[in-house]
């Protein structure tokens, strides 16, 4: 199969686009015309470390003999194709491409032996870069057949060694070679790709980015980060790309890695904007060790400057691998052409491997690591199930795996329960949950939940007192993937090529965070009419009739979570998202109709602000005083928390639904600027969030708790209402009569009521010390209720009850 794939690749067009690059579309339309940079040439090549061109014997004066062979991608402009006209308002007619930069087929597929410097000079770090889990052979081959490029231009998640599995006709460790166009390719020694340098994740600081010019501060080089999002208004401080000045005829965008680095590839996007279309269609690449003397990336078969195909739309990430990885400190992108009528604008990520510095001339780069022995990699559906099973087998006494339903494509929504008595609700023990993966492309929450279950199991076996108390006093439910269909879509694309939105929705195209019933509107309308709480309750609002219809647009994942909420008396929850660094709290929907944003607090605003502050205050990344904003808002000015509706309105959110339909208080945690961080960043992300995840779960002890019992039988009363004076939101008891009411420190008058019982009120004090505070109630049946029960049982009515009933009748007359 490998021989067939590579042989087919050899007969592909001699010049082709990078992954997602401009080319003839499936509709037979050519990309829009491009504006060309005037006089864009490589800098003088006088660097002592510059690799001279023209060597074909596998040796270089400064590097020594070659040790492996690589199949080269072709980073060139497409050959001329028939002219087509686009009808889109923002496109231009296409003119044929100028003379190709590369020699004609088949020279662009020639396999030449790349070289590596001597080991003492380029000794690689011991910690090798990590990559997404290997896909199956079948899916890999399917991806190869669909792509118009050879293996090195596969999606980033597939950038692995082209190494046959053991048992495919050779012994373990033996080289298996294929011959393509008269050249031999060593599959066993094919080099791995490098992880991202960190433009998107902000590991690369603003000071490391420079450019030849910028249209404005908001379009400066610090905005040239992959997937960065602009604000609603163009021209502000937070625009959606780096854009050179229009009169800049030789624009460039530069990244300082600060350390000797092995650059292997570039990923680009166009400008993120509601109002404009700008993107680069081709570029060259240069390298330097001192930012003064530069050498360029060369086409190895011809020795000419390599021109890399870039973007054909603003959002699709396009990956180009270098013909040969280059070791340098600086990398510079030089746009050659861009959309006609637009300007040179791009967002980028650089693929780069750190290398050791034997002379210690540069400060060591901070290592992304964790001391916890956990599985730091991305897990697709199959790998996730396997990991959860391993945790269950390792800690069978404190774990239980169950499913709450299925996705649209039939993937089960698995939950890991962790408690000292898994499988049962213990009287007085609160239920908490973490939900991740509501948007399938926001992968960090999924991995953090999987890491949390591993950590809790490991630390419980070690006897860690904090974890032991958490598991003995709390019943924890972990749902790592609410949208497994969306995640599988994003996972197949890979962490750097998934873009900003692919995989966000479920397989039906439904955004699950807008798919819950809108209970805010009927509540607010009843409040405006003065019906709350006497006629319309301020809690446990019923589902609207339209929402329960068989043809209602409700995703199966949403229905499964709603039924889950009804079965278990959750008290506290967090919904883990990605793409920002902030914690938002209800309400998520603005009270004023059609308002895009508006402060809309709940009656429990002080509790929600406290919960949000606890997570934000214990999250390392959010507390870093030197971090820059992710996209277009600086949430650090307000403690990294925000009212959801004051950020942007979200009708039908899970947070609002949990608050109005159940007892559960839920917040949203935006975990990272990067929705789908690379695997090598997972250890650091775990360290950023570990303490916050644990501390937030412990907040379920804040407030009051107790059991509402029948005074005569001492049995718990289910569905009793717990009301707190001054807070227009009540909670109810579980089926055993136990309840939990989250409250901030203070003195409260609390009332318990139930149908057929006299109400009871008592004072409860919540101290600043860790609670919860016991606040129990014993309710007495009303005379009518006692009479009903006696008559139903066929018993005689006691004299005292008969006298009380007679007095009640006399009062009515």
N, C-alpha and C positions, 0 to 999 in steps of 0.2 A: 504493500500500500504506500509506503514511504517513497519507493522508487517511482511509482505511478504519479504521486502528487508532485514530486520535484520535477519529473519529466514534463508534466503538464505545465508547471510553472515556467519551465524553460521555453515553452512555445507561446507564452503569453506575449502581449504587445511589448515591444522593446522598451517603451517608455510608458509609465503608468502613474497614476496618482497614489499618494499615501492613503492610508486607511481613512475613509471619509473625505478624501480630497476632491477637488473639482474634477468633474468628468461628465461624460454623457449620462444623463439620468435614465431611470427606468421608463420614463415617458418619451425618451428620445430627444430631450432638450439639452442644449449645450449650456454651460455656465455663462454668466454675464461677462462682458468685456472687462478688461482690467487696465488700470493705469500703471505705467512702468516707471520705476525710479530711474532718474537720469544720472548717468555716470557712476553707477554703483559698482565699485571695483573693490577687490580685496586690498587690504593694507599691505605695505611693503613687507616682504617675507624675509626678514633679516634676523629673526629670533634665533639664538643658538640652539633652542630646543625644537625649532620648526622642522617637521618631517619633510625632507626634500622629495620632490616628485620624480617619477620616471623609473623608480627601482622596480624590477620585475622578478628578481631572483630571491625574494623573500628576506633580504637583509637590508638594514639601514645603518648608516655610520654610527648613530647614537643609540642603537637598540639591540643589535645582535640578531641571530637567526630567528626565523619564524618558527612557531611551535604548533600552530593549528590553522585550519582553513575555515573560511566563513562564506556562506552564501550571501552576496550583497543585495541589499535593496536598491532600487533605482530612484534616487531623490531628484527627479527631473520634471520639467514641464512636459505636458502631454504633446504628442505629435499632432500635426494639423488634422482637423476633422471637419466634416461639412458644417457650414454655417447654419445656425438655427436662430429663431427669434423668440424671445420670451415675452409673455404678455403681462407679467407681474408689474405692478406700478413702480417697484423699486429696482428693477433690473434693466440692463442695457443689452443691445444686440451684441452678439458674439462675433468677434473677428477671429480668423484662423490664428493659431499659435505661431510665433516666429520660428525660425529655424531651431530645431532641437539642439539642446546643449550637449546631449550624449551622442555618441556614435550610433549608427543603426544596429538593429538586431543582427546577430545575437551577442555582440560584444558586451552589452550591459549585463549579461548573465554570466560573464566569465568568472570563474571561482579563483580568487587569488589568495595566497596565504597571508593573513594579517600577522602583525608582529606585536609582541609585548615586550616591555623593557625588562632588563635583568631583574630577577627576584629581589635582590637587596635594595633596588631603587623603588620598586613598585610592589612591595610586599603588601598584600591585601589584608584588610582587617579580619580578625578571627571570626567576628560575628558577620556571617554572610547575610545579604539582603533576603527578606522573606517575600513570598509571592502567594497569590490566592491559590487555594487548593486545586490540584490537578484535575482537570476534567477527564471524562471518560475518553477512551480512544475513539469511540464512535462520534462523540460530539466534537472532538478535536478535528477529526477528518471532515465532518460536515462543515465546520467553520472554514477549513482550508478550501473546500470546494466552492464555498460561496464567495470567498475573497478573490479579487482580481490581482493579488500580489503574492509573491513568494513568502515562505515561512517567516522571515525576519520582520515583516510588516503585519504580523498577526496582532489581535488586540492584546493589551497589556497583560491581561490575566492569563494569556497563553505564552508569554515570553519566558519559556523554559528551555532547557537543553533538549535538542532533538535527539533524544536517547531512546533506543528501543528497550522495551521491558525485558527483563531476564526471561529466557526461554523462547526468544524469537529467533533461534537458530545460532546463537553464540553464547559463550560462557559469560558469567558475571565479570564485568570489567574489561571484556574484550572489545576492541574497536570494530564497529560495523560501518563500512563505507558504501556510499552510493556514487555512481558515475553519472554526471549530468553534463552534457555537451563536452565530453572529453575531459572533464575535471573531476577530481575525487573529493567528496565531502565527508569529513569525519564526523559522524553523528554523535559519537560518545564525547567528543571534546568541544562541541558547539558551545560558545560562551553564553552565560545567562544574561538577561537584561538587568538594568539597574533600577532601583526604586526612585521615586520622585525626590528631588532636592528639598522641596518643602515650600514652594511659592504659595500653593493653595492652602496648606495647613498653617501658614504663618511662621514656620520654623526659619524661613528666610525673612529677615527683617527688611523694613523699607530702605534702610541705609545701604543695603546690598544691591539695590536696583538703581540703574541709571539709564538715561536715554539721550539721544542727540538733541531732542527738543520735545516740547509738550505744548498742546494747545491751551491748557489751563492746569491749575493745580489739581483739579478733580480728574484730569486725564493724564496725570503724571505717571512716571514709571512704577510708583508704588501701587498703582491700580492695574498693572499688567499681570494679574494673577489668574490662573485658571479658575473658571467658574465664579469669579467675583461678580456681585450683583449691584446694579446701579439703583439709585433712588428713582422716584417717579419723575423728577424734574431733571432735564439735562442742564449742564452748566453749573451744577452745584459742586460741593466738595467731594461728593461720592459718586463719580461717574463710573461707567462700566467697562473701562479698558485703559490701556495706554494708547494715546493717539499723538502722533507727531504733528508739528505745524504743517499747514498746507504747503508753505513755500520751502519746506525741508525736502530737498531732492535726494538726499542720501541718508535716510533715517536709519537709526539703529536702537536696539533695546539690549541692555547689558545686565548680566547677573554676576556678582562676585561671590564665589563659593567660600571664600576666606581660607580655604585649605586646598592643597593639591587634590584634585578630584578627577575621576575617570568619567567623562561625559559620554553617554551612549545614545541619547535620543532627545527629541523635543516634541511636546504636545502643544498645539495652538488652538485658539478659538478667536472669533471676531468680537466685536463690541457688543456688550449687553446694553440695550437701550430700547425704550418704548417708542422712541420717535425717529431713530436713525438706523441706517444700515451701513456698517463699515466693517470690512475685514480684509486681511491680506491674503492674496492668492498664491504667492510664492516668496521664498526668502533664501538667503545664503546664511552660512554660519561661520563665525570666526572664533579663535581661541587665543588666549594670552596668559602669560605668567606675571606680567607687570602692568597690564592695561595700556602699555605704550606700543609694544611690538606684537603684531598679530599674524597668525597664519590661518588659512581657511581649510574648510572641509573640501576634499577633492574627490572627483569621480575617479575611481582607481583604474578603470579600464582605459580612460582617455587622458587623465591628468588635468582635466578642466575643472573649473570651479563647480561644485555641486549646487544645483538649484533645487530646493525642496518644494514640492507642491503643498500648499496650505489649505485654506478654507474656501468653501462654496456657500456657507451660510454663517450666521453669527454664533450659533450655539454648539454645533456638532464638534466635539474634540477630534483633532486629526493628529495621528502619531506618525512621526518619521524617525527611523533609526539611522544613525550616522553610518556611512560606508565603513568607517573604522572608528572605534572609540578613541577619544583623545584625552590625554592627561594635561590638565591646566588648572589655573585658578579662576580665570574669567572665561565666560562664554558670551558671545554677542550675536544677536539675530539681526540681519540686514534685510528688511522687506524689499523685494524687487518689483512686485506688482500688487495692486490692490483694486478693489471694486471701483469701476469707472464712476466718476461723480462723487466718490467718497474720499476718505483719507486713510492713511496708513495707521490702522488700529489693530491691536492684538492683545490677547490674554494668553499666558503661557505657563507651562510646567516643564521643568528640565529633569530628565532622567540621568542620575549620576550616582556612582559608587564612591564612597570615601576610600581613600588609600592611606596607608601609614606614612608618616614622615620620619625617616630614620635619623635625620639631623635635627629634629625638633625645632625647625625654623618657624613653625606656625603653632599657635595654641591649638590644643586638641579640641575637636568638635565634641559637643555634648552627646553622650550615648543615650539612645532610647532603650531603656531596659527596666526590668522589674525583678525583684528578688523572689516573687511568688512563683512556684512551680506550676504554671498554668499553660493552657494550650492557646498561644497567641497567634491565631490565624483566622481567616474568614471561613465560615462553615456554610456550605450550601445545605439544602434540605436533608440530603442523605447523611452528610457529615454531622449535622446538628442532631439528628435522631441518634446517631451512634454515640456522640458525646454525652447526651442526656442519659442514655442507657448506661454508659460507663460510670457516670456520677451516681446513678441509682444503685448499681452493683457495688460500688465502693462504700456507699453510705445507705444501706437498705433500711436501717432503723429510723432514719430521719427524712427520707425522701419518698415521693410517690409521683409517678408520671401519669397524667390523664389527658384526654383530648376534650375540647369544648365544642368541636364541630369541624367543618371542612371548608376549604377555600372554594372558589368557583371552579378551579381545575382539580379539585379533589384532594388537595394536600391537607393533612390534618393540622389543626391548631393545637400543638402540644403545650402543656403547662407542667412545670416542675413545682410540686408542693414540697416545702421544707418545714418540718416541725418535729417536736419530740413525739407527737402522736399523729402521724400523717394519716389522712383519710377520714378524720372526724373533727367536728367542731367542739372544742372544749369550752365549757361554761366559763365565761369571764376572760377568755383568751381572744384578743382582737385579730382580725383578718386583714392582711395588707397585700398589695400586689404591685408588681412592676410590669408594664406593658411596653413592648418595643416593636419596631418594624411595622408600625401603622402605614408609613410610607416606605415602600420596599427598597428604595435607593438610599435611605438613611440607615446605613448598615452599622454604625458604631453602637447604637443602643442594643441591637441584637447581640453583638459580641460582648458588650459589657454585662448583659444579663447572663449569658453563658459563662463568662468569667466569674460572675458573682456566685453562681451555683457551685462551680468548682471550688471557689475560695471558701464558701461556708462549709462545704463538706470536708475539705482539707483541714481547716482550722478547728472544726468540731472534733475531728479525730485527734488533733493535737491537744485538745483540752483548753483552747483559748477561752477565757472567761467571758469576754464580751460576746463572742459568737454563741457560746453555750447558753448564755442568758437570753439572747435574741431568739434562739430556736426553741427554748423551753417556755418562753412567755408570749410568743407570737407565732401565728400561722402565716407563712409567707408563700405567695403564689407568684411564679415567674413565667410570663408568657413572652418568649424571645422573638416570636414572629407572628404578628397579627395579619400580615399580608405576605404570605410565603410566595404567592405567584409573582408579585412585583419584585420581591427580592431575587428570585431565580432569574428574572429578566436582567436585573442590574448586575448580578454576579457573573452572568455569561459575558457581559460587556467588559467587566473588569473595573477595578477601583478608579483608574485614571481616565477611562474612556466612556464611562457611563453618563457623563454630563450632569446637568443640574436637575433634570426632570424624568429621565427614562427610568421606569420601574416604580415611579411614585404611586401610580394608581393600581388598583387591582386589575385582574384580567378583563373585567367588564368596562374598564375605564372610569371607575368610580373612585373619587377621593374619599377615603374612609373617614377622614376627620371632618368632613362636611355631610356625613351620611346618617348621623344619629338624629332622632326626632327633635324638632325645635319645640322645646317646652318653655323657652323664655317668653315667647310672644303671648301665649295664653295666660301665663302668670302675670305678666306686666299689664295686660288688658284687664284682668280681674282686679289687680291692685288699683288701677286707675278708676275702676267702678266701685271701689270700696268693699269688695267681696272677700278679701283675704284678711284674716284666716278663718272667719266665721263660716262662710259659704264655700269658698275654694281654699283647699289646704295650701300651706306654703312649703310643702315637702311631698315627696312621692307622687308627683303629678302623673296621671295616667297617660299612656300613649294615645296620640290623636287617632281618630277613626281611620283617616286616610293612610296612616302609617302601617296599619295592620291588614290592609287589603292585599290579596294574593299578588296583584300586579304592581304593588308599590315598588319604587326603585330603591330597594334596600339590599345591600350586598349580603351574601351569605356569611361573610366574615363579621359584618356588623350585627346581624341577628344572633350569631353564636356568642358574641361578647355580651349582648344584652341579656340573653338567657343565663349566661355565667354570672352576671351581676345580680340577677334575681335569686339565684340559688345560694349564693354565699354572701353573708352580711359584711361586706368590705367596709372598712373604716377609713383607710388611707391608701392612696395610689399615686403613682407618677407615670406619666406618659412620655417615653423617651424618644426624642426627635433629633435631628441634626441639621446643620447648615448655618447655625448661629451659636453664640455663647451668651445665653440668657435664660432665666426661668420666668415663665409667664403663668398667671393665675386667673381664675374666673372672675367675672364673666368674660367669655371670649367673644360674645356677640354684643354689638352696640344696641343700646335701648332705643335710641332715635332711629327710626327706619331709614335705611339707605345711607346712613352715615358710615364713611369709610373707617373712621377711628373716633373713639370717644371713651373717656374714662367711665367704666360701668362696673362699679364694685358690687360684690355680694353682701348680704347682711353679715357674713363672717369674714369681712375684709381683713380684720386684724389677724385672724388665724391664718388665712391664706398668705398674707404678707410675711408672717413669721415662718411658715413652712418654706416659702420660696427663699427667704433670706438664709435659712439653715442650709439648704443645698448650695446656694450660690456662695455662701460664706465658707464652706468647707471644700469647694471645688478649687483645685490648684490653679487651673488655667484662668478661671474667672477672677481669682484673687491676685493674679500677676499684675503688678502695677505698670509694667513696661509693655504689656501686650497692646496691640493696635486693634481697632474695631475690625470685625470680620468683613462687613459689606458697606452699609450706608447709614448705620446708626451706632452711636457710642453708648451702649447700655451701662458701661462702668460708671457713668455720671450719676446713675440712680441705683447703685448697688447691685447691678446686673440682674435686676428683677423688673417686671413690668406687668401691668394689668393687660390681659390678652386683648380686650376690646380697644384699649388705648394704643395698642401696637397696630393691629389690623383686625377688622371684624371677621369672625369665623362662625357663621350660622351652622347649627347642627354639629357642634364639636362634642367630643367625648367628655371633656372636662365639665361643660355645662350640664350635659345629660346626667353624668354621675351625681352631680350635686342636687339636681332637681328631681331625679327619679329614684335615687337610692340614698343611703346614709353616707356615701363615700365622698371624701374630700380629695380632689385630684388636681395636680398641677402638671404643666408641660415643661420638660427640661430640654432645652436646645444644647446639645452636648459639645459641638465642635463646629468650627467654620467649615470644615471639610465633611461633607455628608458621608463619603465613603473613603475614609483614610486608608492608606496603604498598610499592609500587615506589619511592616517594620515600625509603624507608629502606634500599634495597639498596646505594647507595654507601657508607653508613656501615657496614653489615654486612660489606661487602667489606673495608673498611679494618680492621675489627675482626678479621677472620679471615685476611687475606692472608698475613701473615708466619707465622702458625701453620700454614697449609696447606703452605707451602714447607718450614718447619723440620721438620715431622713427616715429610715425604717423605725428608728428609736423614738421618733416624734409621736408615734401612736400612743405613747404613754403620757402625752401632754393633755391635761384636762381632767374630766371626771369619768368614772365608770361605776357600774353597779348592776344590781338585779332588781327588777320590779316583781314582787311576789304577791300572791293572794294571802291575806292576813289569816284566813281560816285554814287553808290547806298547805300553805308554804310552797305552793307550786308557782313556777315562773309564769308570768303573763306575757304572751306573745303580742306583738304589734301595739304595745302601750306607747303613748306619745310622750316624749321628753321635751319640754319647752323651757327655754331660758329667758327670763325677763330681759327685754331690751334687744333681743336678737330675733328677727322675724324669720326664723328658719328652725324647724323642729327635726328631731330624729326619732326613730322608733326602735323598740326592742326586738331582738331576734326571737326565734321560736322557743328558746329556753328562758326568756325574760331578761337576758343580759343585754346591756347597751354600753356604748362608748360615745362620749361627747367631747370633741376636741375644743379646748378653750385656752386662751392665754391667761396668765396669772391675774387673779382678782377675786372679788367676792360676788357670788351669783345667787339669785333666787331661782330655784329649779322646781318645776311642777311636773308630776307624773299623772297621766290620766289614761283610762282605758274604758271601753264600752262596758257598761254594767257595773262600774265601780265609781266610788267617790274619788275625786281628785285629792292629791296630797302635794303639799309644797314644803320645801325645806331650803335652808341656806347651805351652800357648798363653797368652800374656799379653795382656790387653786393657788398653791404657793409657787415660788420660783424654783424650788427644788424639784428634781425629777419625780413625776407622779407615776401612775395616775392616782387621783384622790377618790376613795370609795364614797359613793353617794347612793345608798340603797333606799328602796321604798317598799312599804307594805300597804296595799290598797284594800279597802273594805267594800264588799259588794253592796250595791244599792238594794233597798227592799224589793223592788220589782224584780231585780235579777235573782235574788234569793228565792222569791216566790216562784219564778219560772223554773228554777232548778229543782225545787222541792216538788212542784206539780209534775214536772217531767219524770221525776224519780218515783212518784206515787206515794210520797211521804206526807205525814201530817204537818200542818203549818204550826210552828211554835207560837205560844201566846204572845211573846214579845214582838214577834214579826206581825201578828195579827193586829195588835194595838197600833204599831207604827203605820201599817197600811190604812187603818181607820182614820188616824190623824191626818194622813196625806189626803184622803178623800174629803174630810171635813174642811181642809184648807182650800180645796178646789171649789167647794160650794159656798 
